[in-house]
Amino acid sequence: MRKRALALILFAALALSASACGYSAGGSSSASSLQGEAGPSELTEGDVLAAYKRAAAVYDWFDLCSLPTSGEVVGEDGKPYDPKLGSLSYRPVAQEGLKTYADLDICVRSCFTQQLSDELMGGGTGYRDIGGRLYAADAARGSNLYLLGKAVSAEQTDPDRWAVTVTFYSNEWEWPHITVGYSQKTLDYIKTPDGWRFSTFCPSDALDETAETVFRFSYGDPSTMEQENMADWSVLKLACWLLHSDGAFSEGASDYFALRLLNNPDEWFAALSVFVDSPWEQWDTVITQLAWSIYSWHPEQEDVRLEALLNTYPPKNDTESTLLNTLKAAWLQVNQLDEEETNAAF
């Protein structure tokens, strides 16, 4: 799991193609239609998500992993590096389209507002102009090992602002211990005199392990179950528990999870919407098991309540529609098997 998370982050950090800054081999800007001085009068969600992808690669050059380098190692004075001096060592940046410090500055300012760009290009960046070339000190802080992946969405909140929501998912575990859940960051993409720019941003691995929506479980630890009452758990916490539980570990949680749906479907669908775009490969199993739980272990009147809910609940968005359709498909399968068993008995 750690290797997968690390590979995901390094892929994002090292996707250092020229398109990240809108550069082509000829030096023209392929992003000018989106980020140029005039800029378009309207943006689509796809435009904004593309802008986020470019900006994330650039931002990570300053936070996660420096630009790739190649060539002779020199000191801050541009002379061959002498480790006895105790200064940083630098190599020429090996990135097409970024030959000079000015190139890097232009690239950064094509993605971020002046204030944020000034912060990034301020002192201590690890980048220097040495002899007219762009040099970098090799650096990488290491990725967040709790991060599994992320999902990004964008919504226009007024004519001059888009809110870009980045959802970071965790799924780090060594049985029986697991850290699972998600946290979110909302970034501001605003219209400026220079075009559309991000005024706030975050690293590509900015999962907040302290968020209320990130949980730590220890399956099979009696003290865990004695200290916490599942009846008081949130819908999300129950669902995250069920992501990795089976057999006896899922019994109580499955019952409470099903009752939450029947008693408060609005809360249930809202809380579980985050599952749909998640990298949790087994998320749909958690949803489908609910149908089997109600059929197998709950009174018949709750079967009736679930069927009525599935026929009448109005989904509020695409993710709720996906959840509802997943439940409907599971319920249909349950009833088909029940009918087959009944016919076989006769």
C-alpha positions in Angstrom: 0.0 0.0 0.0 2.8 2.4 0.9 4.5 1.7 -2.5 1.3 2.5 -4.3 0.9 5.8 -2.5 4.5 6.7 -3.0 4.3 5.9 -6.7 1.1 8.0 -7.1 2.8 11.0 -5.5 6.0 10.7 -7.4 4.1 10.4 -10.6 2.4 13.7 -9.9 5.5 15.3 -8.7 7.7 14.1 -11.6 5.2 14.7 -14.4 7.4 17.6 -15.3 6.5 17.8 -19.0 6.8 21.2 -20.7 3.0 21.4 -20.8 3.0 21.9 -17.0 3.9 25.6 -17.6 2.3 25.8 -21.0 5.7 25.6 -22.8 6.4 23.8 -26.0 9.7 23.0 -27.6 9.5 26.2 -29.5 8.8 28.3 -26.4 5.2 29.1 -27.2 2.5 28.8 -24.6 0.0 26.1 -25.1 -2.0 27.4 -22.1 -2.4 30.9 -23.4 -6.0 30.4 -24.1 -6.6 29.6 -20.5 -4.0 31.6 -18.6 -3.0 34.4 -20.9 -3.4 38.1 -20.2 -6.8 38.4 -21.8 -8.1 35.0 -20.9 -11.5 33.6 -21.9 -14.8 35.1 -20.7 -16.0 31.8 -19.5 -14.3 28.6 -18.3 -15.6 25.0 -18.2 -14.9 22.7 -15.3 -12.6 20.8 -17.6 -10.5 24.0 -18.2 -10.2 24.5 -14.4 -9.3 20.9 -13.7 -6.6 21.1 -16.4 -5.3 24.3 -14.8 -5.2 22.6 -11.4 -3.2 19.7 -12.9 -0.6 22.1 -14.3 -0.4 24.2 -11.2 0.0 21.1 -9.0 3.1 19.9 -10.9 4.6 23.4 -10.6 3.7 23.8 -6.9 5.3 20.5 -6.0 8.6 21.7 -7.5 8.8 23.9 -4.4 7.3 21.5 -1.8 7.6 17.9 -2.7 10.5 17.3 -5.1 12.7 19.8 -6.9 13.0 19.9 -10.7 15.2 17.2 -12.3 18.8 18.1 -12.7 21.8 16.9 -14.7 25.4 17.9 -15.1 28.3 19.2 -13.0 27.8 19.8 -9.3 28.6 23.4 -8.3 28.4 25.5 -5.1 26.5 28.6 -4.6 29.3 30.6 -6.1 29.1 28.6 -9.3 32.5 27.0 -8.8 33.0 23.2 -8.5 31.4 22.0 -5.3 33.5 21.7 -2.3 31.8 19.8 0.5 34.2 21.3 3.1 32.5 24.6 2.6 29.2 23.2 4.0 27.1 25.0 1.4 24.3 23.6 -0.8 25.3 21.9 -4.0 23.5 22.7 -7.3 23.1 21.1 -10.7 21.7 22.6 -13.9 17.9 22.0 -14.2 17.2 19.4 -16.9 13.7 20.5 -17.9 12.8 21.5 -21.4 11.5 25.0 -21.5 13.1 26.0 -18.2 16.7 27.1 -19.0 16.8 30.3 -16.9 15.6 31.5 -13.6 13.3 33.9 -15.6 11.7 30.9 -17.3 10.8 29.4 -13.9 9.5 32.8 -12.7 7.3 33.1 -15.8 6.1 29.5 -15.4 5.1 30.1 -11.7 3.3 33.4 -12.4 1.3 31.8 -15.2 -0.3 29.5 -12.5 -0.5 31.6 -9.4 -1.4 35.1 -8.3 1.3 37.7 -7.7 1.3 37.3 -3.9 1.5 33.5 -4.0 4.1 33.6 -6.8 6.2 36.0 -4.7 6.0 33.5 -1.8 7.1 30.6 -3.9 9.9 32.5 -5.7 11.2 34.1 -2.5 14.3 33.0 -0.6 15.0 29.4 0.2 13.4 27.9 -2.9 16.5 25.8 -3.8 16.7 27.4 -7.2 19.4 29.8 -8.3 20.6 31.7 -11.4 24.2 30.7 -11.9 25.9 32.0 -15.0 22.6 32.7 -16.7 21.4 29.1 -16.2 18.7 27.8 -13.9 20.2 25.5 -11.2 18.5 23.5 -8.5 19.6 21.9 -5.2 18.5 18.3 -5.3 15.8 17.9 -2.7 12.9 15.7 -1.9 11.1 15.6 1.4 9.3 12.3 0.9 5.6 11.8 0.3 2.8 11.4 2.8 2.7 7.6 3.4 -0.9 7.8 4.6 -2.1 9.0 1.2 -3.7 6.5 -1.2 -4.9 9.0 -3.8 -7.0 12.0 -4.5 -10.0 13.3 -6.4 -10.5 16.9 -7.7 -13.7 18.8 -8.6 -14.4 22.4 -9.5 -17.4 24.6 -9.0 -17.9 28.2 -10.1 -19.1 30.2 -7.1 -19.3 33.6 -8.8 -18.2 35.1 -12.2 -14.7 35.7 -11.0 -14.0 32.7 -8.8 -14.0 28.9 -9.0 -13.7 26.7 -5.9 -11.4 23.7 -6.6 -12.0 21.0 -4.0 -9.2 18.4 -3.6 -10.2 15.3 -1.7 -7.3 13.3 -0.3 -8.0 9.6 0.6 -6.1 7.5 3.2 -6.0 3.7 3.3 -2.7 2.9 5.1 -2.7 -0.3 7.1 -0.8 -3.2 8.5 -3.4 -5.6 9.8 -5.0 -5.3 12.3 -4.3 -1.5 12.4 -5.5 0.9 9.7 -5.8 4.6 9.0 -8.7 5.2 6.6 -10.8 8.2 5.7 -10.4 11.5 3.8 -9.7 15.2 4.2 -10.3 18.1 1.8 -8.8 21.3 0.7 -10.6 24.0 -1.2 -8.5 26.2 -3.5 -9.4 29.5 -4.9 -9.1 30.0 -8.7 -9.7 33.7 -9.4 -9.8 36.0 -12.3 -7.1 38.6 -12.1 -5.9 41.4 -14.5 -3.3 38.9 -15.8 -5.9 36.1 -16.3 -7.1 33.2 -14.2 -4.8 32.3 -11.4 -4.8 30.2 -8.1 -4.6 32.5 -5.1 -4.4 29.5 -2.7 -2.8 26.1 -3.2 -1.6 23.0 -1.4 0.9 20.1 -2.1 -0.2 17.0 -4.0 -0.1 14.9 -0.8 -1.8 17.3 1.6 -3.8 14.7 3.4 -4.6 15.9 7.0 -4.4 12.8 9.2 -5.8 14.7 12.1 -9.1 15.5 10.3 -12.4 14.4 11.9 -13.0 12.4 8.7 -9.8 10.3 9.1 -10.2 7.3 11.4 -7.8 4.9 13.1 -9.1 1.4 13.7 -7.6 -1.7 15.3 -9.5 -4.8 14.3 -9.6 -7.5 16.8 -8.6 -5.3 19.7 -11.2 -5.8 22.5 -10.3 -2.5 24.2 -11.3 -0.6 21.0 -14.8 -2.1 21.0 -15.2 -1.6 24.7 -14.3 2.1 24.6 -16.5 3.0 21.7 -20.1 2.4 21.0 -20.8 1.9 17.3 -24.4 3.3 17.8 -22.7 6.7 18.2 -20.5 6.4 15.2 -21.1 8.6 12.1 -22.3 7.1 8.9 -18.9 7.7 7.4 -17.1 6.1 10.3 -19.3 3.0 10.0 -18.6 2.8 6.3 -14.9 3.2 6.7 -14.9 0.4 9.3 -16.8 -1.9 6.9 -14.2 -1.2 4.1 -11.9 -3.8 5.7 -14.0 -5.8 8.1 -15.7 -9.1 7.5 -17.2 -11.9 9.5 -17.7 -11.1 13.2 -16.0 -7.7 12.8 -18.8 -6.4 10.5 -21.9 -7.7 12.3 -22.7 -4.7 14.6 -21.5 -2.1 12.1 -23.6 -3.6 9.3 -26.7 -3.3 11.4 -26.2 0.3 12.4 -25.1 1.2 8.8 -28.4 -0.2 7.4 -30.5 1.5 10.0 -28.9 4.8 9.3 -30.0 4.6 5.7 -33.6 3.6 6.6 -33.9 6.3 9.3 -32.1 9.2 7.7 -31.5 8.6 4.0 -30.5 12.2 3.3 -27.7 12.0 5.9 -26.6 8.6 4.6 -26.4 9.6 0.9 -24.6 12.9 1.7 -22.0 11.2 3.9 -21.3 8.4 1.4 -21.1 10.5 -1.7 -17.4 10.8 -1.1 -17.0 7.1 -1.7 -18.0 7.2 -5.3 -14.9 9.0 -6.6 -12.6 7.4 -4.1 -9.6 5.1 -4.9 -11.0 2.6 -2.4 -11.5 -0.3 -4.7 -14.0 -2.1 -2.4 -16.3 0.9 -1.8 -19.1 -0.6 -3.8 -18.9 -3.8 -1.7 -19.7 -1.8 1.4 -22.9 -0.4 -0.3 -24.1 -3.7 -1.8 -23.5 -5.6 1.5 -26.1 -3.3 3.1 -28.8 -4.8 0.9 -27.8 -8.3 1.9 -27.7 -7.3 5.5 -31.3 -6.0 5.5 -32.5 -9.0 3.6 -30.7 -11.6 5.8 -30.9 -10.1 9.3 -33.6 -7.5 9.6 -37.3 -7.8 10.1 -39.5 -8.1 7.0 -40.9 -4.6 7.5 -37.4 -3.2 7.0 -37.3 -5.0 3.6 -40.4 -3.1 2.7 -38.9 0.2 3.9 -35.8 -0.3 1.8 -37.7 -1.1 -1.3 -39.9 2.0 -0.9 -36.8 4.2 -0.3 -35.1 2.9 -3.4 -38.2 3.7 -5.5 -38.8 7.2 -4.1 -35.5 8.7 -3.0 -34.5 11.7 -5.2 -30.7 11.8 -5.7 -29.4 15.3 -5.4 -26.3 14.9 -7.6 -24.5 12.4 -9.8 -22.7 10.7 -6.9 -25.9 10.1 -5.1 -27.4 8.7 -8.3 -24.4 6.3 -8.4 -25.0 5.2 -4.8 -28.7 4.7 -5.4 -28.2 2.7 -8.6 -25.6 0.5 -6.8 -28.1 -0.2 -4.1 -30.9 -0.9 -6.5 -28.7 -3.4 -8.4 -27.8 -5.2 -5.2 -31.4 -5.3 -4.0 -32.6 -6.7 -7.4 -30.0 -9.4 -7.1 -31.1 -10.2 -3.6 -34.7 -10.6 -4.7 -33.8 -12.6 -7.8 -31.9 -15.1 -5.6 -34.8 -15.2 -3.1 -37.2 -16.0 -5.9 -35.0 -18.7 -7.3 -34.6 -20.3 -3.9 -38.4 -20.2 -3.4 -39.1 -21.8 -6.8 -36.5 -24.5 -6.1 -38.1 -25.4 -2.8 -41.2 -26.3 -4.7 
